[in-house]
Amino acid sequence: MIVTIDGPVASGKSSVARALARQLGFYYLNSGMLFRALAYILVQKQHVPLAQLAGLSAHDLTRYLDIQQVHYDYVEGQESVRYGTSDITAYLKNADIDQASSLLSANPAVREMVMVLEHQIASGHQIVIDGRDTGSVVFPYAELKIYLTASLHVRAYWWQQFMAKKGLIFSDEAARQEVANRDERDTKRSIAPLIIPVGAIVIDSSNKSIADVVGEIVILVQRYRHG
């Protein structure tokens, strides 16, 4: 079974997806980590300039990296990525990789490569996956699709708190503007724009805890399993 969780920035997708996977005993597929892994390999290992990332062709990608050497694992509630025999997980969470990953995500050839990886990973597991287009593009045939959202005010607050943990301080107004700008980019981008997937169930988490949302989705999974 595949459960997709899509939604705008700072709607709680990843937190809900991780908690849901743990509760159901499913495999959590962190799609963002795959983009980060490719970004790390291209920029740090192959020394591809940031300015070239968005324009890399499928041929370029196969020249710079071996997709068969990218291995994603989810063990005991923790995600990790190896390239060949090297665990590169610790290198995927910094500002440079953030920027490189953002540039790569706009590249059609990269998105196609990541989707191949996601399908390979999903073939052997029951999975929960979150992202911007997991139910609309990556797994349009998923048994259960969730679109998780929340009000702009609430998402701006959550985003503000998340950034504060990184030592980056934003005013309330600046946080709202940043999230609103991200919404604009995500919904109007030419490649895999953020939409409510066909057949998705919309959940507004504005006034709900992660546990509340997870509980709702567990009930939906049980309903599906029992017809």
C-alpha positions in Angstrom: 0.0 0.0 0.0 1.2 3.5 -0.8 0.1 6.6 1.2 1.0 9.9 -0.3 1.0 13.2 1.7 1.2 16.4 -0.4 0.7 20.0 0.7 2.2 23.4 0.9 5.3 24.4 2.8 5.2 24.1 6.6 2.0 22.2 6.7 3.5 19.4 8.8 3.9 16.9 6.0 7.2 15.4 7.0 6.3 15.2 10.7 3.0 13.6 10.0 4.5 11.2 7.4 7.2 10.0 9.8 4.8 9.5 12.7 2.3 7.7 10.4 4.9 5.4 9.1 6.0 4.5 12.6 2.4 3.8 13.7 1.5 1.7 10.7 4.8 -0.1 10.5 5.3 1.3 7.0 8.5 2.4 5.2 9.0 6.2 5.2 10.2 7.5 1.9 11.7 11.0 2.3 11.7 12.3 -1.3 13.5 15.5 -0.3 16.4 13.5 0.9 16.8 11.9 -2.5 17.1 15.4 -4.2 19.6 16.4 -1.5 21.6 13.3 -2.1 21.9 14.0 -5.8 22.8 17.6 -5.1 25.6 16.5 -2.8 27.0 14.0 -5.3 26.9 16.5 -8.1 28.2 19.5 -6.2 30.6 18.0 -3.7 31.8 14.9 -5.4 31.6 15.9 -9.1 32.2 19.6 -8.6 29.4 20.7 -10.9 28.8 24.5 -10.5 25.5 25.6 -9.0 24.8 27.7 -12.1 24.8 24.5 -14.2 22.5 22.3 -12.1 19.1 23.5 -13.5 20.3 22.9 -17.1 21.8 19.4 -16.7 20.5 16.9 -19.3 19.7 13.2 -18.7 23.0 12.4 -20.5 24.9 14.8 -18.2 23.4 13.1 -15.1 24.4 9.6 -16.2 27.9 10.9 -16.9 28.3 12.5 -13.5 26.7 9.9 -11.3 25.6 6.2 -11.2 22.0 6.1 -10.0 22.4 2.4 -9.2 24.9 3.4 -6.5 22.4 5.6 -4.7 20.8 3.6 -1.8 18.1 4.9 0.5 17.4 3.1 3.8 14.8 3.5 6.5 15.7 1.5 9.6 14.2 1.9 13.1 12.6 5.2 12.2 15.7 6.8 10.7 16.4 7.6 7.0 19.8 7.4 5.5 21.4 7.5 2.1 24.5 5.8 0.8 26.4 6.4 -2.4 28.3 3.2 -3.1 29.6 2.2 0.2 29.7 5.7 1.7 27.0 6.9 4.0 26.4 10.5 2.9 23.4 11.3 5.2 25.4 13.6 7.5 26.3 15.9 4.6 22.8 16.5 3.3 21.5 19.1 5.9 23.3 22.4 5.3 22.6 25.7 3.5 24.7 24.8 0.4 22.9 21.5 -0.2 19.6 23.4 0.5 20.4 25.7 -2.4 21.7 23.0 -4.7 18.7 20.8 -4.0 16.3 23.7 -4.8 17.9 24.3 -8.1 17.9 20.6 -9.0 14.2 20.2 -8.2 13.4 22.5 -11.1 15.2 20.2 -13.5 13.0 17.8 -15.4 15.7 15.3 -16.0 16.5 15.2 -12.2 12.9 14.8 -11.3 12.6 11.9 -13.7 15.7 10.3 -12.1 14.4 10.8 -8.6 11.0 9.3 -9.6 12.8 6.2 -10.9 14.5 5.8 -7.5 11.2 6.3 -5.7 9.5 3.6 -7.7 12.4 1.2 -7.1 12.2 1.9 -3.3 8.4 1.5 -3.2 8.4 -1.8 -5.1 9.5 -3.7 -2.0 7.6 -1.9 0.7 4.4 -0.5 2.0 5.3 3.2 2.1 4.3 6.6 3.3 5.8 9.4 1.2 5.5 13.2 1.5 6.3 16.0 -0.9 4.7 18.4 -3.4 3.7 16.1 -6.2 3.8 12.6 -4.7 0.1 11.9 -5.3 -0.3 13.9 -8.5 2.9 12.8 -10.4 5.0 10.3 -8.6 2.3 7.8 -7.4 -1.0 8.9 -9.0 -2.2 5.3 -8.5 -1.6 5.4 -4.7 -4.3 3.7 -2.6 -4.6 6.7 -0.3 -3.7 10.3 -1.1 -3.7 13.0 1.5 -3.4 16.8 0.9 -2.3 18.3 4.2 -2.7 22.0 4.6 -3.1 24.8 7.2 -3.8 28.5 7.2 -1.1 30.9 6.0 -0.9 32.3 9.6 -0.4 28.9 11.2 2.1 27.7 8.6 4.1 31.0 8.8 4.3 30.4 12.6 5.5 26.8 12.1 8.0 27.9 9.5 9.3 30.7 11.8 9.8 28.2 14.6 11.6 25.8 12.3 14.0 28.5 11.0 14.6 29.7 14.6 16.0 26.2 15.4 18.5 26.8 12.7 19.5 30.1 14.2 17.6 32.2 11.6 15.2 34.7 13.1 12.3 36.1 11.1 9.6 38.6 12.2 6.0 37.5 12.0 5.4 39.6 8.8 8.6 38.3 7.2 7.7 34.7 7.9 4.2 35.2 6.4 5.7 36.8 3.3 8.3 34.0 2.9 5.6 31.3 3.1 3.3 33.2 0.8 6.1 33.6 -1.8 6.9 29.9 -1.5 3.2 29.1 -2.1 3.3 31.3 -5.2 6.3 29.5 -6.6 5.1 26.0 -5.8 1.6 26.4 -7.3 2.8 28.3 -10.5 6.0 26.4 -11.4 5.9 24.8 -14.8 7.2 21.4 -13.6 5.0 19.4 -11.2 3.2 22.3 -9.6 1.6 21.9 -6.2 -2.0 20.8 -6.7 -4.6 18.8 -4.8 -4.2 15.3 -6.4 -7.2 13.7 -8.0 -9.0 11.7 -5.3 -7.0 13.1 -2.4 -8.6 13.7 1.0 -7.9 17.3 2.2 -7.0 17.6 5.9 -6.6 21.1 7.5 -4.1 20.8 10.3 -4.5 24.4 11.5 -6.1 23.5 14.8 -4.8 19.9 15.1 -1.8 18.2 16.6 0.4 15.8 14.7 -1.2 13.0 16.7 -4.7 14.1 15.7 -3.8 14.2 12.0 -2.0 10.8 12.2 -5.1 9.3 14.0 -7.3 10.5 11.1 -5.1 9.0 8.5 -4.8 5.7 10.4 -8.6 5.4 10.3 -8.6 6.1 6.6 -6.0 3.4 6.0 -8.1 0.9 8.1 -11.2 1.7 6.1 -9.3 1.1 2.8 -7.9 -2.2 4.1 -11.4 -3.4 5.1 -13.0 -2.3 1.9 
